[in-house]
Amino acid sequence: MLNPVFANLPAHTWTQLRALLNGVPAGRNDPLDLTIGEPRHPMPAFINEVLEANSADYAKYPPIQGTPAWQQAVAAWLERRYGLTGIDPDRHVLPVAGTREGLFSIAFIAVPPRKAGQQPTVLMPNPFYQCYAAAALSAGAEPVYLPATAETGFLPDFASLGEDELARAALVYLCTPANPQGTVASQDYFDTLIGLCRRHDITLVVDECYGEIYTDAPPVGALEACRSMARRGLGDPADPYANVLSFQSLSKRSNVPGLRSGFVAGDPRLIAAYRELRSYGGAPSPLPVYAAAAAAWNDEAHVDGNRVLYRAKFDAAERILQGRFGAYRPGGGFYLWLDVGDGEAAAKALWSRAGVRVLPGAYLARPDGSGYNPGAAYIRVALVNSLEVTELALQSIRDTLETVDAR
Ligand SMILES: Cc1ncc(COP(=O)(O)O)c(C=O)c1O
C-alpha cells in the first residue's frame, strides 16, 4: 500500500529533464552540462587531509549536535559573517547532513496537525527548490505556491496575503539568494516577513545555501536581519531569533556537495525540538566529516577564491549575452535565469543543435490555478563549469537561441 498523499507529486525535475532530452541525439560529441547546481570548482585540499587524519573515528557513533570543534567553528563563522553576538551552539545551532535533508525534516517540527481549525499550509516561492513541496506533504500540510516572478521582484509577496491565509500557514520557506533567480531578500523584506511570521505564529525557514556566492555585497542573512530588528525595537530583545531558522551549507560555499554537511541555526525553542527529533531519526555526520566541516567554516580564503571564479563567469555572461533573454547579474548564487519564451523548446533546441544541456524553468515550478507556470518561459543555466566551458556554452546559447523562435 502506498501513501496517497504523494500521488500528485509531479515527476521530479531530473525525471522530467530526462524525459525531455534522453533519446534526442546531442548536437556535439562532448556535451556541455549546465543543468545541475553542483559546484565543479576544486575542493579545498585540506578537506581530504582532515578526513584522512581523522579516519580512525569512523569507528565511533557521532553526536547529533556536532563536536565541540565543529560547534565552535560554526558559532565563530556566524558571528564573523553576520555580526551576531552570543551564539551558543548548544541552544542555537544543529548540524544537518546537507541542507536538503534538514529542509525536509524540519517540517515535522514546524507543522502541527491543525492550525486555525484547518489543515495547515506551507507557503513557498514558485519556482522553488523541490524539496519544500515534498516536505510540506510529508508533514500533512497543503503546499501553497506563491509567485516569485519578474512582477513580484522574483521573491514572493507575503504582504499581499490575507489574514485567513496567514492564520492557516504553519511554515514559510524562503530561499535567499533565491534558486533559480538569484534574488536577495533585503532587510526591509525580512522586517515585513519576520513580523508577519511572528504575528501569526509561523515558522520561517530561510534556505541560505547560496549566501556565500555573491558579486559585491554579502547578502543579508535571516539571523542578521533578526538582530537588526531587535536593535530597532522590533520583537523581543531577549528572544531575537524567535520563529526564524537559517539553513547553511558547505556544498556551494566550499565546493563539497558530496561531503553532505550543513547546519541550521536560530530560534532556540525550535532547535531544541528539532534536536530531540533528530536524536530519534536524524543522520548525524561521521566524526571525520565534522572535523573537515569545522576546518572549512574556519577558512575564508577558499571562499574568496571561489567568488573570484564565479565573478569571472558572470562577467563572461554579461559580455556574451549583452542582456539578451533578459539576462541580469543576480545578487547571489550561480545561475542565469533566462527568459527565452518557451523554456522546454529552448532546452530541446540547445541540446539537439548545440549539445548544451540546460534546465527548463517549468520543471522548478508549479502551474497556478489557471494553468500558468511561472517558470515556463525560462531556462536555468548553472555557471558551475570552468570559465572556458561556460564561455563556450554561453556562446552556443546565444547563437542557437537567436535562430530559434521559442516565443
Ligand atoms: C535552493 C537549494 N537549497 C538546498 C540545496 C541543498 O543543498 P545541500 O543539501 O547540498 O546542502 C540546494 C542544492 O542544490 C539548493 O539549490
The ligand as a Gaussian input file, in Angstrom:
#p B3LYP/6-31G(d) Opt

LIG

0 1
 C       17.964000      26.117000      -3.009000
 C       18.694000      24.931000      -2.527000
 N       18.541000      24.562000      -1.257000
 C       19.176000      23.486000      -0.755000
 C       20.003000      22.720000      -1.553000
 C       20.635000      21.502000      -0.938000
 O       21.974000      21.635000      -0.750000
 P       22.788000      20.650000       0.199000
 O       21.858000      19.550000       0.607000
 O       23.901000      20.149000      -0.634000
 O       23.223000      21.478000       1.363000
 C       20.199000      23.066000      -2.884000
 C       21.060000      22.248000      -3.751000
 O       21.153000      22.404000      -4.931000
 C       19.526000      24.208000      -3.387000
 O       19.662000      24.614000      -4.653000

